[in-house]
Amino acid sequence: MIKGGEFPPFYTHAMNIYCHQLGIIVEFSYCISMNEGLPCRNIIGCYKGRTDIIVILREKFTDEELRKAFSGTPKSRIERIMESLKNKE
């Protein structure tokens, strides 16, 4: 897989998980891109027992993108819900 490449269908369908931030089941494709195209800062904890998430993140994102995704102040639950609703429009 190349940086920024698409994931195989397995990742988008078989990797659904309960999101503690939103309180609903979400697809892996949401988790990997919900932060302005970058992964959720909680993705490592959520997927560490299900797949080698570090390898997936390193294949998909540059080091700079990963630093951006995992640094800074985390968004609140309501901020994530509002963003999710906004993105569906």
OpenMM code with the backbone's topology and positions (N, CA, C; nanometers):
from openmm import Vec3, app, unit

residues = "MET ILE LYS GLY GLY GLU PHE PRO PRO PHE TYR THR HIS ALA MET ASN ILE TYR CYS HIS GLN LEU GLY ILE ILE VAL GLU PHE SER TYR CYS ILE SER MET ASN GLU GLY LEU PRO CYS ARG ASN ILE ILE GLY CYS TYR LYS GLY ARG THR ASP ILE ILE VAL ILE LEU ARG GLU LYS PHE THR ASP GLU GLU LEU ARG LYS ALA PHE SER GLY THR PRO LYS SER ARG ILE GLU ARG ILE MET GLU SER LEU LYS ASN LYS GLU".split()
positions = [
    Vec3(0.0851, -0.1170, 0.0000),
    Vec3(0.0000, 0.0000, 0.0000),
    Vec3(0.0899, 0.1236, 0.0000),
    Vec3(0.0542, 0.2243, -0.0762),
    Vec3(0.1327, 0.3469, -0.0821),
    Vec3(0.0746, 0.4507, 0.0120),
    Vec3(0.1528, 0.5501, 0.0454),
    Vec3(0.1050, 0.6576, 0.1324),
    Vec3(-0.0188, 0.7201, 0.0690),
    Vec3(-0.1225, 0.7359, 0.1484),
    Vec3(-0.2456, 0.7974, 0.0994),
    Vec3(-0.3298, 0.7051, 0.0137),
    Vec3(-0.2887, 0.5782, -0.0008),
    Vec3(-0.3616, 0.4852, -0.0855),
    Vec3(-0.4936, 0.4423, -0.0253),
    Vec3(-0.5744, 0.3810, -0.1066),
    Vec3(-0.7042, 0.3310, -0.0615),
    Vec3(-0.6850, 0.1985, 0.0115),
    Vec3(-0.7741, 0.1720, 0.1043),
    Vec3(-0.7696, 0.0465, 0.1777),
    Vec3(-0.8495, -0.0595, 0.1043),
    Vec3(-0.8110, -0.1854, 0.1201),
    Vec3(-0.8907, -0.2939, 0.0625),
    Vec3(-1.0306, -0.2933, 0.1238),
    Vec3(-1.1304, -0.3472, 0.0534),
    Vec3(-1.2677, -0.3492, 0.1057),
    Vec3(-1.2788, -0.4114, 0.2437),
    Vec3(-1.1901, -0.5054, 0.2784),
    Vec3(-1.1949, -0.5682, 0.4105),
    Vec3(-1.1947, -0.4641, 0.5215),
    Vec3(-1.1118, -0.3621, 0.5077),
    Vec3(-1.0999, -0.2617, 0.6129),
    Vec3(-1.2250, -0.1757, 0.6270),
    Vec3(-1.2947, -0.1546, 0.5204),
    Vec3(-1.4117, -0.0677, 0.5280),
    Vec3(-1.5350, -0.1416, 0.5757),
    Vec3(-1.5392, -0.2723, 0.5637),
    Vec3(-1.6593, -0.3463, 0.6004),
    Vec3(-1.6419, -0.4330, 0.7255),
    Vec3(-1.5278, -0.4964, 0.7391),
    Vec3(-1.5098, -0.5920, 0.8479),
    Vec3(-1.4516, -0.5298, 0.9742),
    Vec3(-1.4236, -0.4028, 0.9720),
    Vec3(-1.3573, -0.3406, 1.0855),
    Vec3(-1.4476, -0.2409, 1.1586),
    Vec3(-1.5767, -0.2635, 1.1577),
    Vec3(-1.6668, -0.1766, 1.2332),
    Vec3(-1.6389, -0.1919, 1.3820),
    Vec3(-1.6547, -0.0821, 1.4567),
    Vec3(-1.6224, -0.0826, 1.5991),
    Vec3(-1.7098, 0.0197, 1.6710),
    Vec3(-1.7336, -0.0048, 1.7989),
    Vec3(-1.8085, 0.0911, 1.8799),
    Vec3(-1.7172, 0.2086, 1.9122),
    Vec3(-1.7623, 0.3298, 1.8810),
    Vec3(-1.6854, 0.4510, 1.9072),
    Vec3(-1.7293, 0.5093, 2.0415),
    Vec3(-1.6370, 0.5137, 2.1346),
    Vec3(-1.6678, 0.5682, 2.2669),
    Vec3(-1.6863, 0.7194, 2.2621),
    Vec3(-1.6283, 0.7842, 2.1631),
    Vec3(-1.6440, 0.9295, 2.1490),
    Vec3(-1.7841, 0.9653, 2.1007),
    Vec3(-1.8349, 0.8902, 2.0027),
    Vec3(-1.9657, 0.9207, 1.9442),
    Vec3(-2.0789, 0.8412, 2.0071),
    Vec3(-2.0462, 0.7271, 2.0648),
    Vec3(-2.1483, 0.6426, 2.1257),
    Vec3(-2.2248, 0.5578, 2.0262),
    Vec3(-2.1651, 0.5316, 1.9088),
    Vec3(-2.2287, 0.4515, 1.8048),
    Vec3(-2.1248, 0.3606, 1.7386),
    Vec3(-2.1726, 0.2660, 1.6568),
    Vec3(-2.0845, 0.1813, 1.5765),
    Vec3(-2.0411, 0.2616, 1.4540),
    Vec3(-1.9109, 0.2608, 1.4256),
    Vec3(-1.8590, 0.3317, 1.3087),
    Vec3(-1.7717, 0.2378, 1.2267),
    Vec3(-1.7541, 0.2711, 1.1005),
    Vec3(-1.6680, 0.1944, 1.0114),
    Vec3(-1.5238, 0.2392, 1.0271),
    Vec3(-1.4318, 0.1490, 0.9965),
    Vec3(-1.2896, 0.1808, 1.0009),
    Vec3(-1.2587, 0.3011, 0.9123),
    Vec3(-1.3266, 0.3120, 0.8007),
    Vec3(-1.3010, 0.4233, 0.7085),
    Vec3(-1.3276, 0.5580, 0.7762),
    Vec3(-1.4226, 0.5627, 0.8693),
    Vec3(-1.4471, 0.6860, 0.9451),
    Vec3(-1.3303, 0.7104, 1.0405),
    Vec3(-1.2895, 0.6088, 1.1127),
    Vec3(-1.1825, 0.6229, 1.2123),
    Vec3(-1.0514, 0.6699, 1.1504),
    Vec3(-1.0245, 0.6249, 1.0291),
    Vec3(-0.8976, 0.6538, 0.9637),
    Vec3(-0.8969, 0.7899, 0.8943),
    Vec3(-1.0136, 0.8564, 0.8871),
    Vec3(-1.0179, 0.9834, 0.8125),
    Vec3(-1.1023, 1.0920, 0.8772),
    Vec3(-1.1498, 1.0729, 0.9981),
    Vec3(-1.2471, 1.1639, 1.0594),
    Vec3(-1.1890, 1.2984, 1.0999),
    Vec3(-1.0607, 1.3093, 1.1086),
    Vec3(-0.9941, 1.4303, 1.1554),
    Vec3(-0.9352, 1.5073, 1.0374),
    Vec3(-1.0228, 1.5650, 0.9540),
    Vec3(-0.9801, 1.6380, 0.8333),
    Vec3(-0.8917, 1.5500, 0.7446),
    Vec3(-0.9335, 1.4256, 0.7267),
    Vec3(-0.8598, 1.3313, 0.6429),
    Vec3(-0.7531, 1.2527, 0.7182),
    Vec3(-0.7363, 1.2830, 0.8452),
    Vec3(-0.6384, 1.2138, 0.9284),
    Vec3(-0.7107, 1.1228, 1.0267),
    Vec3(-0.6389, 1.0274, 1.0858),
    Vec3(-0.7053, 0.9330, 1.1761),
    Vec3(-0.7458, 0.9962, 1.3093),
    Vec3(-0.8426, 0.9338, 1.3720),
    Vec3(-0.8841, 0.9708, 1.5069),
    Vec3(-0.7666, 0.9479, 1.6013),
    Vec3(-0.7506, 1.0349, 1.6973),
    Vec3(-0.6381, 1.0210, 1.7904),
    Vec3(-0.6528, 0.8986, 1.8804),
    Vec3(-0.7720, 0.8378, 1.8857),
    Vec3(-0.7944, 0.7187, 1.9677),
    Vec3(-0.7818, 0.5880, 1.8895),
    Vec3(-0.7503, 0.5953, 1.7624),
    Vec3(-0.7534, 0.4772, 1.6754),
    Vec3(-0.6595, 0.3658, 1.7230),
    Vec3(-0.5450, 0.4022, 1.7772),
    Vec3(-0.4493, 0.2997, 1.8214),
    Vec3(-0.5093, 0.2173, 1.9351),
    Vec3(-0.5664, 0.2842, 2.0326),
    Vec3(-0.6276, 0.2128, 2.1447),
    Vec3(-0.7472, 0.1296, 2.1032),
    Vec3(-0.8247, 0.1801, 2.0099),
    Vec3(-0.9451, 0.1085, 1.9664),
    Vec3(-0.9129, -0.0164, 1.8849),
    Vec3(-0.8105, -0.0116, 1.8024),
    Vec3(-0.7830, -0.1208, 1.7089),
    Vec3(-0.6618, -0.2061, 1.7438),
    Vec3(-0.5892, -0.1740, 1.8509),
    Vec3(-0.4651, -0.2465, 1.8786),
    Vec3(-0.4853, -0.3960, 1.8983),
    Vec3(-0.5998, -0.4385, 1.9494),
    Vec3(-0.6248, -0.5807, 1.9682),
    Vec3(-0.6865, -0.6488, 1.8474),
    Vec3(-0.7175, -0.5713, 1.7441),
    Vec3(-0.7857, -0.6272, 1.6268),
    Vec3(-0.6976, -0.6396, 1.5041),
    Vec3(-0.5966, -0.5532, 1.4940),
    Vec3(-0.5100, -0.5517, 1.3764),
    Vec3(-0.3809, -0.4795, 1.4118),
    Vec3(-0.2830, -0.4867, 1.3263),
    Vec3(-0.1586, -0.4140, 1.3498),
    Vec3(-0.1785, -0.2708, 1.3017),
    Vec3(-0.2449, -0.1921, 1.3838),
    Vec3(-0.2846, -0.0565, 1.3453),
    Vec3(-0.1649, 0.0339, 1.3190),
    Vec3(-0.0555, 0.0124, 1.3875),
    Vec3(0.0641, 0.0956, 1.3655),
    Vec3(0.1138, 0.0783, 1.2220),
    Vec3(0.1192, -0.0448, 1.1749),
    Vec3(0.1635, -0.0707, 1.0372),
    Vec3(0.0686, -0.0032, 0.9385),
    Vec3(-0.0600, -0.0156, 0.9611),
    Vec3(-0.1587, 0.0457, 0.8715),
    Vec3(-0.1413, 0.1971, 0.8682),
    Vec3(-0.1248, 0.2586, 0.9846),
    Vec3(-0.1074, 0.4050, 0.9906),
    Vec3(0.0200, 0.4486, 0.9197),
    Vec3(0.1277, 0.3746, 0.9390),
    Vec3(0.2548, 0.4107, 0.8745),
    Vec3(0.2486, 0.3937, 0.7231),
    Vec3(0.1691, 0.2984, 0.6748),
    Vec3(0.1543, 0.2780, 0.5311),
    Vec3(0.0693, 0.3881, 0.4679),
    Vec3(-0.0281, 0.4363, 0.5406),
    Vec3(-0.1244, 0.5311, 0.4843),
    Vec3(-0.0808, 0.6770, 0.4998),
    Vec3(-0.0105, 0.7107, 0.6076),
    Vec3(0.0194, 0.8494, 0.6390),
    Vec3(0.1691, 0.8742, 0.6521),
    Vec3(0.2071, 0.9988, 0.6259),
    Vec3(0.3461, 1.0388, 0.6462),
    Vec3(0.3683, 1.0644, 0.7952),
    Vec3(0.4945, 1.0742, 0.8353),
    Vec3(0.5264, 1.1036, 0.9752),
    Vec3(0.4662, 1.2380, 1.0168),
    Vec3(0.4722, 1.3355, 0.9296),
    Vec3(0.4163, 1.4681, 0.9600),
    Vec3(0.2640, 1.4607, 0.9803),
    Vec3(0.1966, 1.3860, 0.8972),
    Vec3(0.0514, 1.3704, 0.9120),
    Vec3(0.0180, 1.3016, 1.0447),
    Vec3(0.0960, 1.2007, 1.0811),
    Vec3(0.0714, 1.1312, 1.2071),
    Vec3(0.0966, 1.2227, 1.3264),
    Vec3(0.2019, 1.3046, 1.3198),
    Vec3(0.2259, 1.4013, 1.4275),
    Vec3(0.1089, 1.4970, 1.4411),
    Vec3(0.0581, 1.5434, 1.3293),
    Vec3(-0.0560, 1.6355, 1.3315),
    Vec3(-0.1792, 1.5687, 1.3929),
    Vec3(-0.2024, 1.4438, 1.3567),
    Vec3(-0.3208, 1.3716, 1.4046),
    Vec3(-0.3151, 1.3440, 1.5547),
    Vec3(-0.1968, 1.3144, 1.6057),
    Vec3(-0.1856, 1.2709, 1.7447),
    Vec3(-0.1329, 1.3777, 1.8400),
    Vec3(-0.1207, 1.5000, 1.7923),
    Vec3(-0.0792, 1.6089, 1.8811),
    Vec3(-0.1943, 1.7083, 1.8949),
    Vec3(-0.1792, 1.8014, 1.9845),
    Vec3(-0.2830, 1.9019, 2.0042),
    Vec3(-0.3889, 1.8572, 2.1029),
    Vec3(-0.4860, 1.9424, 2.1226),
    Vec3(-0.5931, 1.9171, 2.2180),
    Vec3(-0.7004, 1.8294, 2.1555),
    Vec3(-0.7410, 1.7237, 2.2249),
    Vec3(-0.8477, 1.6384, 2.1697),
    Vec3(-0.9810, 1.7114, 2.1668),
    Vec3(-1.0625, 1.6757, 2.0687),
    Vec3(-1.1962, 1.7346, 2.0572),
    Vec3(-1.2900, 1.6675, 2.1563),
    Vec3(-1.3884, 1.7441, 2.2015),
    Vec3(-1.4868, 1.6891, 2.2939),
    Vec3(-1.5853, 1.6005, 2.2182),
    Vec3(-1.6626, 1.5251, 2.2917),
    Vec3(-1.7622, 1.4376, 2.2305),
    Vec3(-1.8616, 1.5181, 2.1469),
    Vec3(-1.9087, 1.6309, 2.1996),
    Vec3(-2.0068, 1.7121, 2.1266),
    Vec3(-1.9448, 1.7711, 2.0001),
    Vec3(-1.8174, 1.8108, 2.0051),
    Vec3(-1.7507, 1.8622, 1.8852),
    Vec3(-1.7437, 1.7547, 1.7775),
    Vec3(-1.7140, 1.6322, 1.8160),
    Vec3(-1.7071, 1.5226, 1.7185),
    Vec3(-1.8444, 1.4909, 1.6603),
    Vec3(-1.9459, 1.4929, 1.7442),
    Vec3(-2.0821, 1.4668, 1.6955),
    Vec3(-2.1239, 1.5751, 1.5966),
    Vec3(-2.0971, 1.6997, 1.6302),
    Vec3(-2.1337, 1.8103, 1.5408),
    Vec3(-2.0581, 1.8007, 1.4082),
    Vec3(-1.9301, 1.7669, 1.4130),
    Vec3(-1.8526, 1.7486, 1.2902),
    Vec3(-1.9084, 1.6347, 1.2061),
    Vec3(-1.9440, 1.5254, 1.2720),
    Vec3(-1.9988, 1.4098, 1.2021),
    Vec3(-2.1281, 1.4473, 1.1302),
    Vec3(-2.2134, 1.5209, 1.1980),
    Vec3(-2.3395, 1.5648, 1.1362),
    Vec3(-2.3143, 1.6610, 1.0211),
    Vec3(-2.2209, 1.7513, 1.0382),
    Vec3(-2.1870, 1.8476, 0.9338),
    Vec3(-2.1340, 1.7771, 0.8093),
    Vec3(-2.0499, 1.6751, 0.8293),
    Vec3(-1.9907, 1.6027, 0.7167),
    Vec3(-2.0912, 1.5194, 0.6412),
    Vec3(-2.2013, 1.4823, 0.7033),
    Vec3(-2.3045, 1.4027, 0.6355),
    Vec3(-2.3889, 1.4877, 0.5413),
    Vec3(-2.3865, 1.6186, 0.5589),
    Vec3(-2.4684, 1.7078, 0.4744),
    Vec3(-2.4103, 1.7253, 0.3381),
] * unit.nanometer
topology = app.Topology()
chain = topology.addChain("A")
for resn in residues:
    res = topology.addResidue(resn, chain)
    for name in ("N", "CA", "C"):
        topology.addAtom(name, app.Element.getBySymbol(name[0]), res)
